């Protein structure tokens, strides 16, 4: 007579233990993947927003006629300038509640950054010409991700835009 053998209790416990270890490792790996995805998304958003703002400020300097604010050799958190043949003068860049804004002429300011980032610092230094260098505007911007309470990604940009004489 043939007897059927099943799993013993010890074999069953070993298989359950192995399954639990494999599932625990899988959960840890998935958590790491999700955390890295959030960190990467935050870093990309910070860089894209910072590049967009800097590009918009550079656009303001194309065909620039005069800088109203800040005055030469001074620093401020507002940049006001006029462009040649532009009906919506002045262009005013500023910082309001962690958002970079742009006002054209008499219209109200519009946000240049989204609510997914927070701008900690935006300063403009109107540097006069020195030695062989032309006058320039030095822009410093500190921006960080606002995806969670902890800082996922942040960057500080410092850029100088040299002014041409016409």
BALUM-319755 format. One record per residue: residue in one letter; x negated, y negated, z negated of N, C-alpha, C in turn. Coordinates in steps of 0.2 Angstrom, whole numbers, plus 5000, padded with zeros to 4 digits. Atoms other than C-alpha are relative to their C-alpha. Example, Ala and Ser with C-alpha at 12.3 -4.5 7.8 and 13.67 -1.06 7.14 Angstrom:
2
A499650065000493850224961499649945000S500450065001493250054964500449954997
***
This chain:
166
X499650065000500050005000499649945000X500350064999499449835005500249954995X499850055005499449694992499849935004X500150064997499549514998499749964994X500350045004498349394990500149935001X499950074999498749214988499449964996X500550045004497649074980500150014993X500050005007497149084963500149934997X499950075003497448944951499349965000X500750044999495548894951499949985007X500150024993495548894970500549945001X499650054999497048784970499849934997X500250065004496348664957499449975004X500550024997494748654967500249965007X499850034994495648614983500449934999X499650075002496748474974499449954998X500550045002495148404967499649975006X500450024994494248394984500549955004X499550054996495848314992500049934996X500050065004495848184978499449965001X500650034998494048144981500049975007X499950024993494348125000500449945000X499550065000495848014997499749944997X500350065003494947904985499549965004X500550034995493547874997500349975005X499650034994494747835011500349944997X499750075002495647705000499549954999X500650055001493947624995499849975007X500250034994493447615013500549965003X499550044997495047545019500149934996X500150065004494947415005499549955002X500650044997493247365011500149975007X499850024993493847355029500449945000X499550065001495247235024499749944997X500450065003494147125013499549975005X500550034995492847105027500449975006X499650034995494247065039500249934998X499850075003494846925028499449955000X500650055000493046855026499849985007X500250024994492746865044500549955004X499550044997494346785049499949934997X500150065003494046645036499449965003X500650034997492246615043500249975007X499850024993492946605061500449945000X499550065001494346485056499649944998X500450055002493146375047499649975005X500450024995491946365061500449975006X499550034995493346335074500249934999X499750075002494146195064499449955000X500650045000492446115061499849975007X500250024994491946115079500649965004X499550044997493646055085500049924997X500050075003493545905073499449965003X500650034998491745865078500149985008X499850024992492345875097500449945000X499550065000493745755093499749944999X500450065002492545635085499649985006X500550024994491345645100500449975005X499550034995492845615111500149934999X499950075002493145455102499449965002X500650044999491345395105499950005008X500150014993491545425124500449945002X499850064998491745255132500249954994X499950045006491645175114499849935002X500250074999491644985114499749974994X500350025006491344945096500350044994X499849965006491345025079500249944995X499750045005492444935066499850014993X500149985007492145035051499750075000X500350045005490945075043499549955003X500550054997489844925046499350035000X500749974999488044945050499650004993X500449995006486945015036500550024994X499649985006488445075026500350075002X499749935000489345235022500749994998X499350005001491245265022500350075002X499649944998492545405023500549985005X499650014995493445315037499649975006X500350024994492845295055500549965004X499550044996493745155065499649985006X500450024994493145125083500549985006X499650024994493845045099499750035006X500349984994493645115116500249955006X499850054994493545025133500650035004X499449984996495145025143500450054997X499549955004496145125130500549964996X499450045003497845065125500250014993X499849985007497945145108499449994995X500550025004496445055100500349974993X500649965001495845075086500150074999X499949935002495545255084499750004993X500249995007495445295065500050074998X500149935003494745455058499949994993X500050015007494945485040500150074997X499949945004495145615026500649994995X499450015005496845635017500250074997X499749945004497245775004499750065003X500349944997495945895012500150015007X499949994993496445865030499749945003X500350054996495545765043500649975004X499450034997496745645051499749955006X500150054995496745535067500649965001X499550054999497745375069499849965007X500250044994497845295086500549945000X499650065000498345115087500449994993X499550015006499845075076500450064998X499749945002500445255076499850034993X500249975006500445355060499550065002X500649954999498945475057500350075001X499849934999499145655063499450044998X500649955002498145805056499650035005X500449964996496745875065499850074998X500249935003496446025054500750034997X499549965002497646155049500050014993X500049995007498246205032499650064998X500449945002497146365033499349984998X500650025003495646255029500149944996X500050065005495246125016499349965001X500650044999494045985020499849964993X500250035007493045935004499749935001X500450064999491945795012500149985007X500050034993492045685027499749934999X500450075001490745535027499749985007X500350034994490145425041499549954997X500550045001488545335040499849965006X500250044994488245195052499349985000X500750015000486345205054499849955005X500350054995485445055062499550035004X500649974996484145085075499449994996X500650005003482445125068499550035004X500649984996480745145076500250005007X499849994993481145215093500750035001X499449975000482845285089500649955000X499550055000484445195094500550014994X499549995005485845165082500450065000X499649945000486945315077500550004994X499549995005488345375067499950074997X500149945003487945515055500650034997X499349975003489445625051499850064996X500149945005489445745036500750034998X499449975001490845865034499950074996X500049935004491146005021500750035001X499449974999492446125025500050074998X500049935002493046285018500750035001X499449974999494346415020500550004995X499550015005496046395011500450075000X499649945000496646575013500150034994X499949985007496446614995499749964995X500250045005496046544978499250005000X500750005000494246604980499749985007X500350024993493146534994499750055004X500249954995493046655008499449985004X500550034996492046545019499949935000X500050075000491346375019499449985004X500650034997490146265029499949934999X500250075000489346095029499749985006X500350034994489046005045499749935000X500350075000487945855048499849995007X500150014993487845785065499949925001X500250074998487145625072500249985007X499850024993487945535087499749945001X500450064998486745415095500449965005X499650054996487545255102499649975006X500350034994487145195119500249925001X499850084998487045005124500250005007X499750014994488044955138499849935003
***
